[in-house]
Amino acid sequence: MSGLAQQIAEIIERQALSQREAAALMGLDQPKVSALIRGRLSGFSTDRLLRCLMSLGQDVDIVVRDKPIDHPTAHISVVTAPDQGKGGRA
């Protein structure tokens, strides 16, 4: 979940939003945005963080694939699309 919170913080910064503006967009109060930006994720589910990303104008794609044979365990990663911050998709 911390990767999602980091993405939200970076988007807020990139869009030059105040915490109050970001809170209004995401349907949160300003103290919750402050906690989120600082990585205090108590009370934030994965679903809630995904909805925050969408409220900030982000598309969220979830990709499920087989784990490579040479990896002992599966993992979750948050990846920013290569075109991020360059005007979106063509």
C-alpha positions in Angstrom: 0.0 0.0 0.0 2.9 2.4 0.6 3.7 2.4 -3.1 0.1 3.7 -3.8 0.5 6.4 -1.1 3.8 7.5 -2.6 2.2 7.8 -6.0 -0.6 9.9 -4.5 1.9 12.2 -2.8 3.9 12.6 -6.1 0.7 13.4 -8.1 -0.4 16.0 -5.5 3.1 17.6 -5.8 3.2 17.4 -9.6 -0.3 18.9 -9.9 0.8 21.7 -7.4 -2.2 21.0 -5.2 -2.5 22.2 -1.7 -3.5 19.6 0.8 -6.8 21.3 1.1 -7.4 21.1 -2.7 -6.3 17.5 -2.8 -8.6 16.7 0.1 -11.6 18.2 -1.7 -10.8 16.2 -4.9 -10.4 13.0 -3.0 -13.3 13.4 -0.6 -11.1 13.5 2.5 -10.3 16.1 5.1 -7.0 17.9 5.1 -5.6 16.0 8.1 -6.1 12.7 6.3 -4.3 14.0 3.3 -1.4 15.1 5.5 -1.3 11.6 7.1 -1.4 10.0 3.7 1.5 12.1 2.4 3.5 11.2 5.4 2.9 7.5 4.9 0.6 7.1 7.9 -1.9 4.7 6.3 -4.1 3.6 9.2 -7.6 3.7 8.0 -6.7 3.6 4.3 -7.6 0.4 2.4 -6.1 -0.5 -0.9 -9.5 0.2 -2.4 -9.6 3.7 -0.8 -6.1 4.5 -2.2 -7.1 3.4 -5.7 -10.2 5.7 -5.5 -8.0 8.5 -4.4 -5.8 8.0 -7.5 -8.8 8.0 -9.7 -10.1 11.2 -8.0 -6.8 12.8 -8.9 -7.4 12.0 -12.6 -5.4 8.9 -12.8 -6.2 5.7 -14.7 -5.3 2.6 -12.6 -4.5 -0.7 -14.4 -4.1 -3.9 -12.5 -2.1 -6.6 -14.2 -2.1 -10.2 -12.9 0.5 -12.6 -14.3 2.3 -15.8 -13.4 5.3 -15.4 -11.2 8.6 -16.2 -12.9 9.8 -19.7 -12.2 13.1 -18.4 -10.8 11.4 -16.2 -8.2 10.7 -18.0 -4.9 7.6 -15.9 -4.1 5.1 -13.7 -5.9 5.1 -10.0 -5.3 3.1 -6.8 -5.7 4.6 -3.7 -7.3 3.4 -0.2 -8.1 4.7 1.1 -11.4 4.2 4.5 -13.0 3.4 4.4 -16.7 6.2 5.7 -18.9 4.0 8.5 -20.3 3.1 9.7 -16.7 3.1 13.5 -16.5 3.4 14.0 -20.3 -0.2 14.7 -21.1 -1.6 11.2 -20.7 -2.3 8.5 -23.3 -2.4 9.1 -27.0 
